[in-house]
Amino acid sequence: MANCHCTDCRKATGSAYAALMFMKESDVKITGTTKTFQHNSDAGSLMTKHFCENCGSPMFTQNSNRPGMIGLRAGTINEQQEFTPKANVYTSSVMAATILDENLPAFAKMPG
């Protein structure tokens, strides 16, 4: 679980950062179909962003460098109280007005 401050996540969410929960794709049951948008990340991987085909809400992401994993948008799950970020990533792109929790590890880019 992390807050991503990269430019792409900010644009995709229309917010200061994206709150994401990373998990194995096989551990998530997704029903219905999504619309997708693909682009290359700063690290050169192919990012696929999935949106609700009815309302356009961002649902989850897939990264070609992390096959079998997805990044669920924390605001879309029923168990929102379980989201507790463990890190801030892409702090090199953080908006000046964003207050970061000093107790969380911060990474200028995506680690490893």
N, C-alpha and C positions, 0 to 999 in steps of 0.2 A: 504494500500500500504506500503510495507516494503522491506528492503534489508535483506536477510537472509544469515548469515555468517557460518551456520553449515557445518560440514564436508561433509554431504550428498549432500547439495545444491552445494557446491563448486565442488564436483566430478561430479554431474549431468550436471553442466553447463560448466565445464572446465574453470571456471573463479574464481575470488576472492570472489564473492557472487552471489546470485540469486536475481533479482529484481522481486517481486511478487505483483500481485494485487488480493486481496481476495474479493470474491463476492459470492452471492447466485448462485448456479448452474442453477436455474430456470431463472435467468436473462441473461444467456449466451446462444447463439445459436452456437453449434458446429456441423459442417458438416463433413462428412467423418468418417473414422475409424482411430483408433490409436493403436499402440502397447503399452504394459504396462510393467512396472517393479515394483514389490512390495518388501518392506522391512520394518522392524520395526524401528521406530524413537528412538531417545534418551529417549523420554518420554514414550515409550512403545506402541505408537499407530501404526497402520498399514498405511504406506504411499504407495499410488499408483501413480506412475509417468507415464504420458502419453506422447508418442512421435509420430511424424509424421511417418506413415508407409512407406512413400516414401523417405524422406531425413534424417530421424532420429532426427530432431530438437525437443528439449524438448518443449512441448506445455503447459501442466498444471499438477497440482498435486491435489490429494484428500487425506484427513487425516481422519481416522476412528473416531477420537475424535471430529471432526467437520462435522457431516453429513449434506449434502445439500449445502456445501460450496466447492469452488474450488480456487486454487491459480493459476491464469493465469501468465505465464511468460511474463513480460512486453515487451520483445523484439519481441514477436510474434503478437502483436495487431497492427491494422492499426492506432489507435489513440495514438501513443507512446508519443506525447507531453503532454498527460493528466496524464502520470505517474509522480507523485511527492511523493517520499517516506515520510512516516510519522514517521518511526522509523527504527532502526537497531536492529535486533534480533540475538541471539547467538553470541554476542560479545565476549563471553568466548572462541570462536573458531576463532576469526578474524585473518587473516594473518597479520603479522607484517608490511608489506609494504602497507596495506590498510589504506587510510586516511578517517576517519569518520567525517561527518558533525557534529560539536559540538552543533549545534542548534537542532538536532534531538534527541528524547529520545533514550536511548540505554539500551538494556536488555541482561543480561548474557545468559538467556535461553528464551524460548517462554513464554510470559506472559499469565496468566490465562488459 
